[in-house]
């Protein structure tokens, strides 16, 4: 899907790289840290060049708020 054919018919891989040099395919979204700011970005094509495009401020996270410890007062829990 992310491959482009050159003039000689050879396939040219189009992809972005993350901050560690890892390959990210077109359409992939990651959290970027630039100049002390964090934002979600998507790997997209612009003028035949893969680039990161800012999608939203802040970053998505799967972390839950709090310490992760169980509640000390489970009063609302029905056993």
N, C-alpha and C positions, 0 to 999 in steps of 0.2 A: 504494500500500500504506500509506503514512504519512499519507494524507489523511483528514480527519474532516469530516462534514457538520454545519453549524450549524443552528440552529432555522429559519432562513429558507431552508435548502437549499443555501446557498453552501458551497463547499469551503474548508476551513481547512487550510493546510499545517502539518504537525507535524514539527519538526526541531530539532536542537540546533545550537549554534554553538561553534566552537573558539576558541582564545585570540586568533586574528587576525580573528574575526568571520565566518569562512567557514562555509558551511552543511554540516552533517553529518546524514545521513539516520538515521532510527530503525534501530537494529541496528548502526550503524557503531561501530567500536572505535578509540580513539586513546590515546596516552600523555599523561596530564595531569601537570603540575608544580604542586603546591599546597603552600604553606608549607614549601618545601624538600624535599618528598617527591615521588617519581615513582610512578605506578601506572597500570595499564590500566583504562580506563573505557568503558562502552558507553552509547550514546544510547538511553534507554528512556522509556516513559510512566509517570507516577505521578500518580494523581488528575487525569487529563486534562491534565497538564502535562509537556512533554518535559524530561528532566533527565539528567545524567550519573550513572551508577551504577558504583561501584568494582567491578571484576571480580577483580583480583589485584594484589598488591604488585609493584613493579618494572615495567619496561617491556620488551616484546619488541623485539629488534633483529636486523637482518640483517647486522650487522657481524661480521666474523671476528676472533677474538683475535689479537694479534700485530701486527707492523708492516705486514703485507701483502707483505713482501719474500720472494722465494723462499729456500728453505733453502740454506745453504751446504754442507751435507753430504747429498747425495741418495743416500746409501749403500743405502737400502732400496728405491730405485726400480729396477725391472727394465726395462732398455732392450730 
